[in-house]
């Protein structure tokens, strides 16, 4: 392997780690917010809920890994070449289903590991409502993620960084893009 191939390989690996870390951070912030919200709601009913922010980070790592695998296997590529909004909504739908399947498998494995019921017989309207509401919630929070990701792909990271972080240059950056 030549030095050029090694540097290209290292650059691609570093780019993948950066993308994965952004995904982990996004999901971790969301899961932490959901955990804090759950704790707040349950405390109103005097139900003790242990704050599990460490689990939020672990779940974010696992979910990001499955999202990365979904990208590696081109999940959601059906919407490539479509308008950004269409692509973002499609990818949010595909990846929310992937994450819910992973979550269900995780729950199944936890129940199996602790020698409880596998949960197959325990399917009831409450678990179905919980599943559907979690699916909708994940879908909604993934839309801005895929919109931002699409903007970075279309405009490039430097242009997006300039639009987000430079107060005076926003207008000129938008006009040069539209011209």
Secondary structure, DSSP 8 states (H G I E B T S, - for coil): --HHHHHHHHHHHHHHHHHHHHHHHHHHHHHHHHHHHHHHHHHHTT------HHHHHHHHHHHHHHHHHHHHTTTTGGGTTS-HHHHHHHHHHHHHHHHHHHHHHHHHHHHHHTT---SSTT--HHHHHHHHHHHHHHHHHHHHHHHHHHHHHHH-HHHHHHHHH-STTHHHHHHHHH-
